[in-house]
Amino acid sequence: MRSLAVARDLLREARARRWVLALGAGVTLLLLVAASALELEVVDGALAASRFFGERVNDEIRPADVALRPLFEGVSYVVFYAGTLFGILACADFAPALLAPGRIEHLLALPVRRWEVVLGTFLGVLALVLLGALYGGGGLALVVWAKTGVFGAGPVASAALAAVAFAPIYSVMVLAAVVARSAALSAMAGGATWVLGIVAGNRETLAPLFREGVGRDLFLAATAPLPRISELARAGARVAKGLPPEGALLAAQVGAAAIFALALLSLAVGLFERKDF
């Protein structure tokens, strides 16, 4: 499939970018700091004490798997939101660079259809974000596992859900790039979708802040079609706390994110097909 060839080219370009490698090195450094600063004393499966940068955090003896649930929950949220923000910052200029004058004409001269260019770019960026999130989340899970013998799936689950949540975000970024071929506009569109998605995931909580009537109805109507990013974050945190995932609700959230992404990608392809290069 030619879309996969475009995705592979994008991943090769990402590997060649020094600042993307610098971000990877920064994640590695944070993992090393966490490994050296976090001290967890586990005796016979119980957490006896915990220290961070040498300062005592807790000396209550509790089962290690229970005591570490708040830690895994916090790490889960960090991995999710940091992973999606990483994607917005690191990938804002991929689509505009692909559509840059000279490069896009050369690409379209190859036996590649326009929709395959858009889809390949989208898939390549999603793969890049998933790899980065899994590296950070899996690395943190392994650090805690090495220190306690307890492996928590929360960071890994949040990494996967971060990639799911990034799909609708990047579909908006691709659409913005097709419209204006601007990395700044693409990043702004992604950041706005990220914030609005968090708001949409808390719409039932925020709705009572508006007076009953037109204002509340407009707020609910405006947030209804948006992806529920914060709900996906909570799903990862639920797994981190050792609770079973709510299968039907999670499937609905993932499906809604996929439908939103496909709708925006279809609009981007439609605009791309009408452009004259």
C-alpha positions in Angstrom: 0.0 0.0 0.0 1.5 3.3 -1.1 0.2 5.1 2.0 2.5 2.9 4.1 5.5 3.9 1.9 4.7 7.6 2.6 4.5 6.8 6.4 7.9 5.0 6.3 9.4 8.0 4.6 8.0 10.3 7.3 9.5 8.1 10.0 12.9 8.2 8.3 12.7 12.0 8.1 11.7 12.1 11.8 14.7 10.0 12.7 17.0 12.4 10.8 15.7 15.4 12.7 18.1 16.3 15.5 15.5 18.0 17.7 13.3 15.0 17.6 16.3 13.0 18.8 16.9 15.6 21.4 13.3 15.1 22.7 14.0 11.4 22.9 17.2 12.1 24.8 15.2 14.3 27.2 12.7 11.5 27.9 15.6 9.2 28.6 17.1 11.8 31.0 13.9 12.1 32.9 13.7 8.3 33.2 17.2 8.2 34.6 16.4 11.0 37.1 13.3 9.1 38.2 15.3 5.9 38.5 18.0 7.6 40.7 15.7 9.8 42.8 12.9 7.4 43.6 13.7 5.0 46.4 11.2 2.4 47.3 11.8 -0.1 50.1 9.8 -3.3 49.6 10.0 -6.1 52.1 8.0 -9.4 51.5 5.7 -7.7 49.0 5.0 -4.7 51.3 6.1 -1.1 50.8 8.0 -0.2 54.0 9.2 3.3 53.0 9.5 5.6 50.0 11.9 8.5 49.4 12.3 11.0 46.6 15.6 12.8 46.3 16.5 11.4 49.7 13.5 13.0 51.5 11.1 10.6 53.2 7.7 10.5 51.5 6.0 7.7 53.4 6.9 5.1 56.0 3.6 3.4 56.4 3.8 -0.4 55.7 1.3 -1.4 53.1 1.0 -4.0 50.3 3.2 -2.8 47.5 0.7 -3.2 44.8 -1.9 -1.2 46.8 0.5 1.5 47.9 1.8 2.1 44.4 -1.7 2.6 42.8 -1.6 6.4 43.3 1.9 6.6 41.8 0.8 4.6 38.8 -2.3 6.7 38.5 -0.3 9.9 38.5 2.2 8.5 36.0 -0.6 7.5 33.8 -1.9 11.0 33.6 1.6 12.4 33.0 2.3 9.9 30.2 -1.1 10.6 28.5 -1.0 14.4 28.5 2.7 14.7 28.0 2.5 12.2 25.1 -0.2 14.2 23.3 1.5 17.5 23.9 4.8 15.9 22.6 2.9 14.9 19.4 1.6 18.4 18.9 5.0 20.1 19.3 7.1 17.5 17.5 4.8 16.9 14.6 3.4 20.3 13.8 5.5 20.8 10.7 5.4 17.4 9.1 2.3 18.0 7.0 3.2 21.6 6.0 6.7 20.4 5.0 5.3 17.7 2.9 3.0 20.2 1.2 5.8 22.7 0.7 6.3 24.1 -2.9 8.7 21.9 -4.9 8.3 18.9 -2.6 4.7 18.3 -3.1 5.0 18.6 -6.9 7.8 16.0 -6.9 5.7 13.7 -4.7 2.6 13.9 -6.9 4.7 13.1 -9.9 5.2 9.7 -8.4 2.5 7.0 -8.7 0.9 8.1 -5.4 -2.6 9.4 -5.2 -3.4 12.5 -3.2 -5.5 10.7 -0.6 -2.6 8.3 -0.1 -0.3 11.2 0.7 -2.7 12.5 3.4 -3.3 9.1 4.9 0.4 8.1 4.8 1.3 11.3 6.6 -1.4 10.7 9.2 -0.4 7.1 9.8 3.3 8.0 10.0 2.8 10.7 12.6 0.5 8.4 14.7 3.2 5.7 14.7 5.8 8.3 15.8 3.6 9.5 18.7 2.8 5.9 19.7 6.5 4.9 19.8 7.4 8.0 21.8 4.5 7.5 24.3 5.3 3.8 24.7 9.0 4.6 25.3 8.1 7.0 28.1 5.3 5.1 29.6 7.0 1.7 29.3 10.2 3.1 30.7 8.6 4.5 33.8 6.7 1.2 34.4 10.0 -0.7 34.1 11.8 1.7 36.5 9.1 1.1 39.2 9.1 -2.6 38.4 12.9 -2.8 38.9 12.6 -1.0 42.2 9.6 -2.8 43.6 9.0 -6.0 41.7 5.5 -4.7 40.9 4.6 -4.1 37.3 1.8 -1.7 36.6 0.1 -1.6 33.2 -1.2 1.9 33.7 1.6 3.9 32.0 1.6 1.5 29.0 -2.2 1.7 28.7 -2.1 5.4 28.9 0.6 5.5 26.2 -1.7 3.5 23.8 -4.7 5.7 24.7 -2.6 8.8 24.1 -2.0 7.7 20.5 -5.8 7.1 20.2 -6.5 10.6 21.6 -3.9 12.1 19.3 -5.6 10.8 16.2 -8.5 13.3 16.2 -6.0 16.1 17.2 -3.7 15.4 14.3 -6.6 15.1 11.9 -7.3 18.8 12.7 -3.6 19.6 12.3 -3.6 18.0 8.8 -6.7 19.9 7.8 -5.0 23.2 9.0 -1.9 22.3 7.0 -3.9 21.6 3.8 -5.6 25.0 4.2 -2.6 27.2 4.9 0.6 25.1 4.8 1.7 26.7 8.1 3.4 24.8 10.9 2.4 27.5 13.4 -1.3 27.3 12.3 -1.1 23.5 12.5 0.3 23.6 16.0 -2.3 26.2 17.1 -5.1 24.0 15.7 -3.7 21.0 17.5 -3.4 22.8 20.8 -6.9 24.2 20.6 -8.3 20.8 19.9 -6.3 19.4 22.8 -7.8 22.0 25.2 -11.3 21.7 23.8 -11.1 17.9 24.0 -10.3 18.2 27.7 -13.2 20.5 28.1 -15.5 18.2 26.2 -14.5 15.2 28.4 -15.7 17.3 31.4 -18.8 18.8 29.8 -21.2 17.2 32.3 -19.2 18.7 35.2 -18.8 22.1 33.5 -22.4 22.5 32.2 -23.8 23.5 35.6 -21.5 26.5 35.6 -23.7 28.0 32.8 -27.2 29.3 33.6 -30.0 27.1 32.4 -31.1 28.2 29.0 -29.4 29.2 25.8 -25.9 29.5 27.2 -25.9 26.0 28.6 -27.5 24.5 25.5 -24.9 26.2 23.3 -22.1 24.9 25.4 -23.4 21.3 25.3 -24.1 21.5 21.5 -20.6 23.0 20.8 -18.8 20.3 22.8 -21.0 17.3 21.6 -19.0 16.5 18.4 -15.6 17.0 20.0 -13.4 14.1 21.0 -13.4 13.3 24.7 -9.7 13.5 25.4 -9.9 13.7 29.2 -12.2 10.7 29.3 -9.6 8.6 27.5 -7.0 9.9 30.1 -9.3 8.7 32.9 -9.7 5.3 31.3 -5.9 4.8 31.4 -5.8 6.0 35.0 -8.6 3.5 35.9 -6.4 0.7 34.6 -3.5 2.1 36.6 -5.5 1.9 39.8 -6.1 -1.8 39.3 -9.7 -1.4 38.2 -11.1 -3.2 35.2 -11.7 -1.0 32.2 -15.2 -0.1 31.4 -15.3 -2.0 28.1 -18.5 -0.5 26.5 -17.7 3.0 27.5 -14.0 2.7 26.4 -15.1 1.3 23.0 -17.6 4.2 22.5 -14.8 6.7 23.4 -12.3 5.1 21.0 -15.0 4.8 18.3 -16.0 8.5 18.7 -12.3 9.5 18.4 -11.9 7.4 15.2 -15.1 8.8 13.6 -14.0 12.4 14.4 -10.5 11.7 12.9 -11.9 10.1 9.7 -14.4 12.9 9.2 -11.6 15.6 9.4 -9.3 13.5 7.3 -12.0 13.2 4.6 -12.5 16.9 4.6 -8.7 17.4 4.3 -8.5 15.0 1.4 -11.4 16.8 -0.3 -9.7 20.1 0.0 -6.4 18.6 -1.1 -7.9 17.1 -4.2 -9.2 20.6 -5.3 -5.8 22.3 -4.9 -3.7 23.0 -8.0 0.0 22.2 -7.6 
